[in-house]
């Protein structure tokens, strides 16, 4: 059975690419999410954390993509 898992590092790299393609800065995202600091966004981009589901939905809207376009998955055999 193939079970997809999220590749954090590749997803983070993808968030950076999509953010830049949308013409947004880290500061732009920080303001859009109402975060006091950009730390969470840097964690997403560095692949050390994923956005929560509600933030993922908002991020997809801000980047004008689908959630599936943000998350990079690997398939493993279980």
C-alpha positions as CSV (number, residue, x, y, z in Angstrom):
1,X,0.0,0.0,0.0
2,X,1.3,3.4,-0.9
3,X,1.0,5.9,1.9
4,X,1.9,9.5,1.1
5,X,3.9,11.5,3.6
6,X,4.6,15.2,3.4
7,X,8.2,16.0,2.6
8,X,8.8,19.0,4.9
9,X,12.0,20.2,3.3
10,X,10.7,20.1,-0.3
11,X,7.4,21.7,0.8
12,X,9.3,24.5,2.5
13,X,11.3,25.1,-0.7
14,X,8.0,25.1,-2.6
15,X,6.4,27.7,-0.3
16,X,9.4,30.0,-1.0
17,X,9.0,29.5,-4.7
18,X,5.3,30.0,-4.7
19,X,5.6,33.1,-2.4
20,X,8.1,34.7,-4.8
21,X,6.0,33.8,-7.8
22,X,3.0,35.5,-6.2
23,X,5.2,38.6,-5.6
24,X,4.9,38.4,-1.9
25,X,7.5,38.9,0.8
26,X,7.7,37.1,4.1
27,X,6.6,40.4,5.7
28,X,3.5,40.4,3.4
29,X,2.6,36.9,4.7
30,X,3.3,37.9,8.3
31,X,0.9,40.9,8.0
32,X,-1.8,38.8,6.2
33,X,-1.8,36.2,8.9
34,X,-1.5,38.8,11.7
35,X,1.6,37.2,13.2
36,X,3.6,39.3,15.6
37,X,6.8,38.0,14.1
38,X,7.8,36.1,10.9
39,X,9.1,33.1,12.8
40,X,6.3,30.8,11.8
41,X,6.7,31.6,8.1
42,X,10.4,31.0,8.3
43,X,9.7,27.6,9.9
44,X,7.4,26.7,7.0
45,X,10.0,27.8,4.5
46,X,12.8,26.0,6.3
47,X,10.8,22.8,6.4
48,X,10.9,22.6,10.2
49,X,7.1,23.1,10.6
50,X,3.9,23.0,8.5
51,X,1.1,25.5,8.5
52,X,-2.0,24.5,10.5
53,X,-4.9,23.4,8.3
54,X,-6.6,26.8,8.6
55,X,-3.4,28.6,7.8
56,X,-2.7,26.2,4.9
57,X,-6.1,27.1,3.4
58,X,-5.4,30.8,3.8
59,X,-1.9,30.4,2.4
60,X,-3.3,28.7,-0.7
61,X,-5.7,31.6,-1.2
62,X,-2.9,34.2,-0.8
63,X,-0.7,32.3,-3.3
64,X,-3.5,31.7,-5.7
65,X,-2.9,27.9,-5.7
66,X,-4.5,24.7,-4.4
67,X,-3.4,23.1,-1.2
68,X,-2.1,20.2,-3.3
69,X,0.1,22.7,-5.1
70,X,1.8,23.7,-1.8
71,X,2.4,20.3,-0.2
72,X,5.1,18.0,-1.7
73,X,4.5,14.4,-0.8
74,X,6.6,11.2,-1.0
75,X,5.1,7.8,-1.2
76,X,6.3,5.0,0.9
77,X,5.3,1.3,0.9
78,X,3.8,0.1,4.2
